[in-house]
Amino acid sequence: MVKAIEAAAKTSGIGVQHVKVQAPADFSGALLAISKSRDSLLVLGLPTIFGLTIFAEAGGLMAYGANRSEMWRHLVINLR
């Protein structure tokens, strides 16, 4: 996701500033650093757990839920 943001910013002529936040106490310093920029856009990359694997494959932390391929396979087996 970061590479996609950087590529889009480069083609648009916009600079990217990375600010790392690892704990709640880091937010005030990060927001202060961002606010010093004249034009700012805040993008939060929060680790998130999704119910579908497609979102985890696109950069989410993980997917947790039923394996849909296996569910369909078992359905077909049970319908026979």
Biotite code that builds the C-alpha atoms (Angstrom):
import biotite.structure as struc

atoms = struc.array([
    struc.Atom([0.000, 0.000, 0.000], chain_id="A", res_id=1, res_name="MET", atom_name="CA", element="C"),
    struc.Atom([2.846, 2.392, 0.797], chain_id="A", res_id=2, res_name="VAL", atom_name="CA", element="C"),
    struc.Atom([4.422, 1.846, -2.617], chain_id="A", res_id=3, res_name="LYS", atom_name="CA", element="C"),
    struc.Atom([1.096, 2.561, -4.325], chain_id="A", res_id=4, res_name="ALA", atom_name="CA", element="C"),
    struc.Atom([0.699, 5.792, -2.358], chain_id="A", res_id=5, res_name="ILE", atom_name="CA", element="C"),
    struc.Atom([4.253, 6.852, -3.176], chain_id="A", res_id=6, res_name="GLU", atom_name="CA", element="C"),
    struc.Atom([3.775, 6.090, -6.886], chain_id="A", res_id=7, res_name="ALA", atom_name="CA", element="C"),
    struc.Atom([0.508, 8.034, -7.037], chain_id="A", res_id=8, res_name="ALA", atom_name="CA", element="C"),
    struc.Atom([2.081, 10.954, -5.195], chain_id="A", res_id=9, res_name="ALA", atom_name="CA", element="C"),
    struc.Atom([5.071, 10.987, -7.530], chain_id="A", res_id=10, res_name="LYS", atom_name="CA", element="C"),
    struc.Atom([2.905, 11.099, -10.663], chain_id="A", res_id=11, res_name="THR", atom_name="CA", element="C"),
    struc.Atom([0.854, 13.908, -9.078], chain_id="A", res_id=12, res_name="SER", atom_name="CA", element="C"),
    struc.Atom([3.923, 15.887, -8.007], chain_id="A", res_id=13, res_name="GLY", atom_name="CA", element="C"),
    struc.Atom([3.118, 15.522, -4.311], chain_id="A", res_id=14, res_name="ILE", atom_name="CA", element="C"),
    struc.Atom([5.641, 14.724, -1.584], chain_id="A", res_id=15, res_name="GLY", atom_name="CA", element="C"),
    struc.Atom([5.108, 11.921, 0.916], chain_id="A", res_id=16, res_name="VAL", atom_name="CA", element="C"),
    struc.Atom([6.094, 12.207, 4.565], chain_id="A", res_id=17, res_name="GLN", atom_name="CA", element="C"),
    struc.Atom([6.180, 9.039, 6.640], chain_id="A", res_id=18, res_name="HIS", atom_name="CA", element="C"),
    struc.Atom([5.387, 9.432, 10.325], chain_id="A", res_id=19, res_name="VAL", atom_name="CA", element="C"),
    struc.Atom([5.623, 6.299, 12.448], chain_id="A", res_id=20, res_name="LYS", atom_name="CA", element="C"),
    struc.Atom([3.165, 5.815, 15.312], chain_id="A", res_id=21, res_name="VAL", atom_name="CA", element="C"),
    struc.Atom([3.638, 2.754, 17.495], chain_id="A", res_id=22, res_name="GLN", atom_name="CA", element="C"),
    struc.Atom([1.847, 3.779, 20.670], chain_id="A", res_id=23, res_name="ALA", atom_name="CA", element="C"),
    struc.Atom([-1.026, 6.116, 21.568], chain_id="A", res_id=24, res_name="PRO", atom_name="CA", element="C"),
    struc.Atom([1.460, 8.577, 23.057], chain_id="A", res_id=25, res_name="ALA", atom_name="CA", element="C"),
    struc.Atom([3.115, 8.951, 19.626], chain_id="A", res_id=26, res_name="ASP", atom_name="CA", element="C"),
    struc.Atom([0.004, 10.477, 18.008], chain_id="A", res_id=27, res_name="PHE", atom_name="CA", element="C"),
    struc.Atom([0.477, 14.012, 19.332], chain_id="A", res_id=28, res_name="SER", atom_name="CA", element="C"),
    struc.Atom([4.032, 14.243, 17.980], chain_id="A", res_id=29, res_name="GLY", atom_name="CA", element="C"),
    struc.Atom([3.026, 12.719, 14.664], chain_id="A", res_id=30, res_name="ALA", atom_name="CA", element="C"),
    struc.Atom([0.088, 15.090, 14.230], chain_id="A", res_id=31, res_name="LEU", atom_name="CA", element="C"),
    struc.Atom([2.319, 18.035, 15.133], chain_id="A", res_id=32, res_name="LEU", atom_name="CA", element="C"),
    struc.Atom([4.841, 16.983, 12.461], chain_id="A", res_id=33, res_name="ALA", atom_name="CA", element="C"),
    struc.Atom([2.064, 16.620, 9.887], chain_id="A", res_id=34, res_name="ILE", atom_name="CA", element="C"),
    struc.Atom([0.483, 19.956, 10.789], chain_id="A", res_id=35, res_name="SER", atom_name="CA", element="C"),
    struc.Atom([3.737, 21.817, 10.035], chain_id="A", res_id=36, res_name="LYS", atom_name="CA", element="C"),
    struc.Atom([3.274, 20.961, 6.369], chain_id="A", res_id=37, res_name="SER", atom_name="CA", element="C"),
    struc.Atom([1.303, 23.540, 4.378], chain_id="A", res_id=38, res_name="ARG", atom_name="CA", element="C"),
    struc.Atom([-0.873, 20.975, 2.612], chain_id="A", res_id=39, res_name="ASP", atom_name="CA", element="C"),
    struc.Atom([-1.392, 17.705, 4.432], chain_id="A", res_id=40, res_name="SER", atom_name="CA", element="C"),
    struc.Atom([-3.269, 14.477, 4.000], chain_id="A", res_id=41, res_name="LEU", atom_name="CA", element="C"),
    struc.Atom([-3.339, 11.960, 6.798], chain_id="A", res_id=42, res_name="LEU", atom_name="CA", element="C"),
    struc.Atom([-3.493, 8.287, 5.843], chain_id="A", res_id=43, res_name="VAL", atom_name="CA", element="C"),
    struc.Atom([-3.813, 5.820, 8.680], chain_id="A", res_id=44, res_name="LEU", atom_name="CA", element="C"),
    struc.Atom([-2.580, 2.293, 8.112], chain_id="A", res_id=45, res_name="GLY", atom_name="CA", element="C"),
    struc.Atom([-4.064, 0.558, 11.111], chain_id="A", res_id=46, res_name="LEU", atom_name="CA", element="C"),
    struc.Atom([-3.551, -3.187, 11.434], chain_id="A", res_id=47, res_name="PRO", atom_name="CA", element="C"),
    struc.Atom([-6.966, -4.686, 10.836], chain_id="A", res_id=48, res_name="THR", atom_name="CA", element="C"),
    struc.Atom([-8.426, -8.192, 10.906], chain_id="A", res_id=49, res_name="ILE", atom_name="CA", element="C"),
    struc.Atom([-10.868, -8.926, 8.099], chain_id="A", res_id=50, res_name="PHE", atom_name="CA", element="C"),
    struc.Atom([-13.450, -11.614, 7.443], chain_id="A", res_id=51, res_name="GLY", atom_name="CA", element="C"),
    struc.Atom([-12.410, -12.114, 3.809], chain_id="A", res_id=52, res_name="LEU", atom_name="CA", element="C"),
    struc.Atom([-8.932, -13.131, 2.662], chain_id="A", res_id=53, res_name="THR", atom_name="CA", element="C"),
    struc.Atom([-8.996, -10.709, -0.276], chain_id="A", res_id=54, res_name="ILE", atom_name="CA", element="C"),
    struc.Atom([-8.558, -7.800, 2.154], chain_id="A", res_id=55, res_name="PHE", atom_name="CA", element="C"),
    struc.Atom([-5.623, -9.454, 3.919], chain_id="A", res_id=56, res_name="ALA", atom_name="CA", element="C"),
    struc.Atom([-4.002, -10.102, 0.539], chain_id="A", res_id=57, res_name="GLU", atom_name="CA", element="C"),
    struc.Atom([-4.415, -6.405, -0.259], chain_id="A", res_id=58, res_name="ALA", atom_name="CA", element="C"),
    struc.Atom([-2.445, -5.356, 2.834], chain_id="A", res_id=59, res_name="GLY", atom_name="CA", element="C"),
    struc.Atom([-4.607, -6.033, 5.886], chain_id="A", res_id=60, res_name="GLY", atom_name="CA", element="C"),
    struc.Atom([-3.093, -7.658, 8.943], chain_id="A", res_id=61, res_name="LEU", atom_name="CA", element="C"),
    struc.Atom([-4.935, -10.942, 8.597], chain_id="A", res_id=62, res_name="MET", atom_name="CA", element="C"),
    struc.Atom([-8.213, -12.626, 7.733], chain_id="A", res_id=63, res_name="ALA", atom_name="CA", element="C"),
    struc.Atom([-10.147, -14.707, 10.204], chain_id="A", res_id=64, res_name="TYR", atom_name="CA", element="C"),
    struc.Atom([-13.164, -16.714, 9.224], chain_id="A", res_id=65, res_name="GLY", atom_name="CA", element="C"),
    struc.Atom([-14.411, -19.709, 7.359], chain_id="A", res_id=66, res_name="ALA", atom_name="CA", element="C"),
    struc.Atom([-12.505, -20.931, 4.332], chain_id="A", res_id=67, res_name="ASN", atom_name="CA", element="C"),
    struc.Atom([-15.090, -20.228, 1.648], chain_id="A", res_id=68, res_name="ARG", atom_name="CA", element="C"),
    struc.Atom([-13.536, -22.629, -0.869], chain_id="A", res_id=69, res_name="SER", atom_name="CA", element="C"),
    struc.Atom([-13.787, -25.455, 1.650], chain_id="A", res_id=70, res_name="GLU", atom_name="CA", element="C"),
    struc.Atom([-17.386, -24.521, 2.466], chain_id="A", res_id=71, res_name="MET", atom_name="CA", element="C"),
    struc.Atom([-18.365, -24.780, -1.209], chain_id="A", res_id=72, res_name="TRP", atom_name="CA", element="C"),
    struc.Atom([-16.458, -28.063, -1.563], chain_id="A", res_id=73, res_name="ARG", atom_name="CA", element="C"),
    struc.Atom([-18.286, -29.577, 1.419], chain_id="A", res_id=74, res_name="HIS", atom_name="CA", element="C"),
    struc.Atom([-21.609, -28.327, 0.065], chain_id="A", res_id=75, res_name="LEU", atom_name="CA", element="C"),
    struc.Atom([-21.029, -30.088, -3.250], chain_id="A", res_id=76, res_name="VAL", atom_name="CA", element="C"),
    struc.Atom([-19.948, -33.298, -1.521], chain_id="A", res_id=77, res_name="ILE", atom_name="CA", element="C"),
    struc.Atom([-23.033, -33.273, 0.702], chain_id="A", res_id=78, res_name="ASN", atom_name="CA", element="C"),
    struc.Atom([-25.402, -32.617, -2.207], chain_id="A", res_id=79, res_name="LEU", atom_name="CA", element="C"),
    struc.Atom([-24.267, -35.743, -4.068], chain_id="A", res_id=80, res_name="ARG", atom_name="CA", element="C"),
])
